[in-house]
Amino acid sequence: MRITIILFLIGVAHAQYWTASRAAEVAVYGGAISLDSWISQQPNFVEQDPVAKPFVRAGMKGQILGSSLGFVAGVGPSYLLYRFGHKRLASGWLHLFTAAETVNAADMLYKYETRP
C-alpha cells in the first residue's frame, strides 16, 4: 500500500503523465483488481493462479499486498517508461495490463455468478 501511495505522489509531481484518459484507465485497472480480489476472498472459491494463491491464502492482508503489487506492476513501469520518453510504450504497457486484468476480473465474476 505504501508503494502505491509513493508511486501516486511521484506521479503527481509529473502532472503531464496524468491525463484524463490515463487517470480513467488507471481507475478501471484498479477497479478490476478490486473485483478480482473480492471474488478471490469469497467462501468456496479457489484461486487458480499459482502466483496469487499464497496471497489469497494469507487472508485480507495478503490479498491487499498482492493486489498492491499487481497495481504497481501495471502503473509503475508505465510511468517510468513515460518519464524516460517512451510515451507510446508507456501507454501500450498500461493498455495491456488494464485489458488483461479486466478480462480476468470478468471471467472470475462469470465463474462466481454461475457456480453451482
C-alpha positions as protocol buffer text, in pm:
chain_id: "A"
residue {
  index: 1
  type: MET
  ca { x: 0 y: 0 z: 0 }
}
residue {
  index: 2
  type: ARG
  ca { x: 285 y: 237 z: 80 }
}
residue {
  index: 3
  type: ILE
  ca { x: 438 y: 166 z: -259 }
}
residue {
  index: 4
  type: THR
  ca { x: 111 y: 266 z: -427 }
}
residue {
  index: 5
  type: ILE
  ca { x: 98 y: 593 z: -234 }
}
residue {
  index: 6
  type: ILE
  ca { x: 461 y: 671 z: -311 }
}
residue {
  index: 7
  type: LEU
  ca { x: 405 y: 596 z: -679 }
}
residue {
  index: 8
  type: PHE
  ca { x: 100 y: 822 z: -681 }
}
residue {
  index: 9
  type: LEU
  ca { x: 292 y: 1108 z: -519 }
}
residue {
  index: 10
  type: ILE
  ca { x: 574 y: 1071 z: -770 }
}
residue {
  index: 11
  type: GLY
  ca { x: 317 y: 1077 z: -1050 }
}
residue {
  index: 12
  type: VAL
  ca { x: 158 y: 1394 z: -915 }
}
residue {
  index: 13
  type: ALA
  ca { x: 499 y: 1558 z: -943 }
}
residue {
  index: 14
  type: HIS
  ca { x: 494 y: 1475 z: -1316 }
}
residue {
  index: 15
  type: ALA
  ca { x: 145 y: 1602 z: -1394 }
}
residue {
  index: 16
  type: GLN
  ca { x: 179 y: 1556 z: -1771 }
}
residue {
  index: 17
  type: TYR
  ca { x: 155 y: 1180 z: -1719 }
}
residue {
  index: 18
  type: TRP
  ca { x: -190 y: 1208 z: -1557 }
}
residue {
  index: 19
  type: THR
  ca { x: -415 y: 1297 z: -1847 }
}
residue {
  index: 20
  type: ALA
  ca { x: -788 y: 1246 z: -1804 }
}
residue {
  index: 21
  type: SER
  ca { x: -787 y: 932 z: -2019 }
}
residue {
  index: 22
  type: ARG
  ca { x: -490 y: 781 z: -1834 }
}
residue {
  index: 23
  type: ALA
  ca { x: -650 y: 855 z: -1496 }
}
residue {
  index: 24
  type: ALA
  ca { x: -970 y: 686 z: -1615 }
}
residue {
  index: 25
  type: GLU
  ca { x: -773 y: 385 z: -1738 }
}
residue {
  index: 26
  type: VAL
  ca { x: -590 y: 355 z: -1406 }
}
residue {
  index: 27
  type: ALA
  ca { x: -927 y: 372 z: -1228 }
}
residue {
  index: 28
  type: VAL
  ca { x: -1061 y: 88 z: -1446 }
}
residue {
  index: 29
  type: TYR
  ca { x: -744 y: -111 z: -1379 }
}
residue {
  index: 30
  type: GLY
  ca { x: -778 y: -57 z: -1004 }
}
residue {
  index: 31
  type: GLY
  ca { x: -1146 y: -149 z: -1016 }
}
residue {
  index: 32
  type: ALA
  ca { x: -1072 y: -473 z: -1199 }
}
residue {
  index: 33
  type: ILE
  ca { x: -805 y: -561 z: -942 }
}
residue {
  index: 34
  type: SER
  ca { x: -1052 y: -486 z: -661 }
}
residue {
  index: 35
  type: LEU
  ca { x: -1321 y: -704 z: -818 }
}
residue {
  index: 36
  type: ASP
  ca { x: -1073 y: -988 z: -865 }
}
residue {
  index: 37
  type: SER
  ca { x: -961 y: -953 z: -502 }
}
residue {
  index: 38
  type: TRP
  ca { x: -1316 y: -953 z: -368 }
}
residue {
  index: 39
  type: ILE
  ca { x: -1412 y: -1266 z: -563 }
}
residue {
  index: 40
  type: SER
  ca { x: -1091 y: -1442 z: -456 }
}
residue {
  index: 41
  type: GLN
  ca { x: -1188 y: -1397 z: -90 }
}
residue {
  index: 42
  type: GLN
  ca { x: -1538 y: -1545 z: -127 }
}
residue {
  index: 43
  type: PRO
  ca { x: -1612 y: -1875 z: 52 }
}
residue {
  index: 44
  type: ASN
  ca { x: -1590 y: -2191 z: -159 }
}
residue {
  index: 45
  type: PHE
  ca { x: -1395 y: -2011 z: -431 }
}
residue {
  index: 46
  type: VAL
  ca { x: -1049 y: -2150 z: -509 }
}
residue {
  index: 47
  type: GLU
  ca { x: -783 y: -1924 z: -657 }
}
residue {
  index: 48
  type: GLN
  ca { x: -641 y: -2082 z: -974 }
}
residue {
  index: 49
  type: ASP
  ca { x: -343 y: -1850 z: -1029 }
}
residue {
  index: 50
  type: PRO
  ca { x: -36 y: -2013 z: -868 }
}
residue {
  index: 51
  type: VAL
  ca { x: 132 y: -1673 z: -819 }
}
residue {
  index: 52
  type: ALA
  ca { x: -171 y: -1522 z: -644 }
}
residue {
  index: 53
  type: LYS
  ca { x: -258 y: -1831 z: -439 }
}
residue {
  index: 54
  type: PRO
  ca { x: -18 y: -1761 z: -147 }
}
residue {
  index: 55
  type: PHE
  ca { x: -151 y: -1405 z: -117 }
}
residue {
  index: 56
  type: VAL
  ca { x: -511 y: -1526 z: -113 }
}
residue {
  index: 57
  type: ARG
  ca { x: -433 y: -1793 z: 147 }
}
residue {
  index: 58
  type: ALA
  ca { x: -277 y: -1527 z: 372 }
}
residue {
  index: 59
  type: GLY
  ca { x: -616 y: -1362 z: 416 }
}
residue {
  index: 60
  type: MET
  ca { x: -706 y: -999 z: 371 }
}
residue {
  index: 61
  type: LYS
  ca { x: -357 y: -864 z: 447 }
}
residue {
  index: 62
  type: GLY
  ca { x: -202 y: -1094 z: 190 }
}
residue {
  index: 63
  type: GLN
  ca { x: -472 y: -1006 z: -60 }
}
residue {
  index: 64
  type: ILE
  ca { x: -407 y: -634 z: -14 }
}
residue {
  index: 65
  type: LEU
  ca { x: -34 y: -687 z: -58 }
}
residue {
  index: 66
  type: GLY
  ca { x: -81 y: -898 z: -370 }
}
residue {
  index: 67
  type: SER
  ca { x: -328 y: -651 z: -520 }
}
residue {
  index: 68
  type: SER
  ca { x: -95 y: -359 z: -447 }
}
residue {
  index: 69
  type: LEU
  ca { x: 194 y: -540 z: -613 }
}
residue {
  index: 70
  type: GLY
  ca { x: -24 y: -610 z: -917 }
}
residue {
  index: 71
  type: PHE
  ca { x: -130 y: -246 z: -935 }
}
residue {
  index: 72
  type: VAL
  ca { x: 227 y: -122 z: -910 }
}
residue {
  index: 73
  type: ALA
  ca { x: 337 y: -376 z: -1176 }
}
residue {
  index: 74
  type: GLY
  ca { x: 95 y: -216 z: -1420 }
}
residue {
  index: 75
  type: VAL
  ca { x: 120 y: 154 z: -1337 }
}
residue {
  index: 76
  type: GLY
  ca { x: 483 y: 176 z: -1220 }
}
residue {
  index: 77
  type: PRO
  ca { x: 661 y: 68 z: -1538 }
}
residue {
  index: 78
  type: SER
  ca { x: 414 y: 270 z: -1744 }
}
residue {
  index: 79
  type: TYR
  ca { x: 505 y: 583 z: -1551 }
}
residue {
  index: 80
  type: LEU
  ca { x: 879 y: 511 z: -1572 }
}
residue {
  index: 81
  type: LEU
  ca { x: 859 y: 448 z: -1947 }
}
residue {
  index: 82
  type: TYR
  ca { x: 674 y: 777 z: -1989 }
}
residue {
  index: 83
  type: ARG
  ca { x: 925 y: 957 z: -1769 }
}
residue {
  index: 84
  type: PHE
  ca { x: 1214 y: 836 z: -1986 }
}
residue {
  index: 85
  type: GLY
  ca { x: 1049 y: 946 z: -2310 }
}
residue {
  index: 86
  type: HIS
  ca { x: 880 y: 625 z: -2429 }
}
residue {
  index: 87
  type: LYS
  ca { x: 526 y: 763 z: -2437 }
}
residue {
  index: 88
  type: ARG
  ca { x: 375 y: 513 z: -2679 }
}
residue {
  index: 89
  type: LEU
  ca { x: 533 y: 219 z: -2500 }
}
residue {
  index: 90
  type: ALA
  ca { x: 408 y: 356 z: -2166 }
}
residue {
  index: 91
  type: SER
  ca { x: 53 y: 373 z: -2300 }
}
residue {
  index: 92
  type: GLY
  ca { x: 81 y: 26 z: -2452 }
}
residue {
  index: 93
  type: TRP
  ca { x: 207 y: -121 z: -2124 }
}
residue {
  index: 94
  type: LEU
  ca { x: -86 y: 24 z: -1931 }
}
residue {
  index: 95
  type: HIS
  ca { x: -336 y: -77 z: -2201 }
}
residue {
  index: 96
  type: LEU
  ca { x: -207 y: -435 z: -2190 }
}
residue {
  index: 97
  type: PHE
  ca { x: -227 y: -464 z: -1812 }
}
residue {
  index: 98
  type: THR
  ca { x: -570 y: -299 z: -1797 }
}
residue {
  index: 99
  type: ALA
  ca { x: -712 y: -522 z: -2070 }
}
residue {
  index: 100
  type: ALA
  ca { x: -567 y: -840 z: -1917 }
}
residue {
  index: 101
  type: GLU
  ca { x: -691 y: -762 z: -1566 }
}
residue {
  index: 102
  type: THR
  ca { x: -1034 y: -655 z: -1691 }
}
residue {
  index: 103
  type: VAL
  ca { x: -1076 y: -981 z: -1886 }
}
residue {
  index: 104
  type: ASN
  ca { x: -954 y: -1178 z: -1584 }
}
residue {
  index: 105
  type: ALA
  ca { x: -1196 y: -999 z: -1348 }
}
residue {
  index: 106
  type: ALA
  ca { x: -1487 y: -1051 z: -1590 }
}
residue {
  index: 107
  type: ASP
  ca { x: -1401 y: -1421 z: -1615 }
}
residue {
  index: 108
  type: MET
  ca { x: -1380 y: -1453 z: -1237 }
}
residue {
  index: 109
  type: LEU
  ca { x: -1716 y: -1275 z: -1199 }
}
residue {
  index: 110
  type: TYR
  ca { x: -1874 y: -1508 z: -1455 }
}
residue {
  index: 111
  type: LYS
  ca { x: -1737 y: -1816 z: -1274 }
}
residue {
  index: 112
  type: TYR
  ca { x: -1857 y: -1677 z: -940 }
}
residue {
  index: 113
  type: GLU
  ca { x: -2207 y: -1598 z: -1065 }
}
residue {
  index: 114
  type: THR
  ca { x: -2256 y: -1929 z: -1249 }
}
residue {
  index: 115
  type: ARG
  ca { x: -2109 y: -2166 z: -991 }
}
residue {
  index: 116
  type: PRO
  ca { x: -2343 y: -2439 z: -865 }
}
